[in-house]
Amino acid sequence: MIRSELIQKIADENPHLYQRDVERIVNTVFEEVTGAMARGDRVELRGFGAFSVKQRDARIGRNPRTGETVHVEEKHVPFFKTGKLLRDRLNGK
């Protein structure tokens, strides 16, 4: 599902809301989650999962084409851990 499909589904299920308002709500939620993660905070949505940021240390990598060693700088990457409710639902429990 992409963002526009999510907006359309929420708008269809809530006919009392205008589509532009639903779009604003969805965009605000995503912006807040992104902003919190950019600050290094953890975002937890009970029953769904938790978004956090993990740090990967600098390392020596290898260019797969040439085999040449390359220095890879440290970086921060997004990480998502599913909640128990979501895991159980995906596994048919």
C-alpha positions in Angstrom: 0.0 0.0 0.0 1.3 3.4 -0.9 0.5 6.7 0.8 -2.2 7.7 -1.7 -3.9 4.4 -1.3 -3.8 4.8 2.5 -5.3 8.3 2.2 -8.1 7.0 -0.1 -8.9 4.0 2.2 -9.2 6.3 5.3 -11.3 8.8 3.3 -13.6 6.0 2.1 -14.1 4.6 5.6 -14.7 8.1 7.1 -17.2 9.9 4.7 -17.6 12.7 7.2 -14.0 13.8 6.6 -12.8 15.7 3.5 -10.1 14.0 1.5 -7.8 17.0 1.9 -8.2 16.8 5.7 -7.4 13.0 5.7 -4.3 13.8 3.5 -3.2 16.5 6.0 -3.6 14.1 8.9 -1.7 11.3 7.2 1.1 13.7 6.2 1.3 15.1 9.7 1.6 11.7 11.3 4.4 10.7 8.9 6.2 14.1 9.4 6.0 13.7 13.2 7.4 10.1 13.1 10.2 11.2 10.7 11.0 14.3 12.9 11.1 12.2 16.1 13.5 9.7 14.5 15.7 12.5 13.1 16.0 13.7 16.7 17.0 10.2 17.7 13.8 9.4 19.5 11.9 6.1 19.4 8.3 6.1 18.1 6.1 3.3 19.4 2.6 2.5 18.1 1.1 0.0 20.5 0.0 -3.2 18.8 1.8 -2.2 15.6 5.5 -1.8 16.3 8.3 0.6 17.2 10.4 2.7 15.0 13.9 3.6 16.1 17.3 4.6 14.8 20.4 2.4 15.0 23.9 3.5 14.5 26.2 1.5 12.2 29.9 1.9 12.9 32.5 2.8 10.3 34.0 -0.2 8.6 36.1 -1.3 5.7 33.9 -2.5 2.8 34.6 -3.9 -0.6 33.4 -2.6 -4.0 31.7 -5.7 -5.5 32.6 -4.7 -9.1 36.3 -4.1 -8.7 37.1 -5.9 -5.4 38.8 -2.7 -4.2 38.5 -1.9 -0.4 36.4 1.1 0.4 36.1 3.0 3.7 32.4 3.1 4.7 31.6 5.9 7.2 29.4 5.4 10.2 25.7 6.1 9.6 22.3 6.0 11.2 19.7 3.7 9.8 16.0 3.4 10.5 14.9 0.2 12.3 11.4 -1.2 12.8 10.5 -3.9 15.3 7.0 -5.4 15.0 4.6 -5.4 18.0 3.3 -8.7 19.4 -0.2 -8.0 18.1 1.0 -7.5 14.5 3.3 -10.5 14.7 0.5 -12.7 16.0 -1.9 -11.5 13.3 0.7 -12.1 10.5 1.2 -15.7 11.8 -2.5 -16.4 11.9 -2.9 -16.5 15.7 
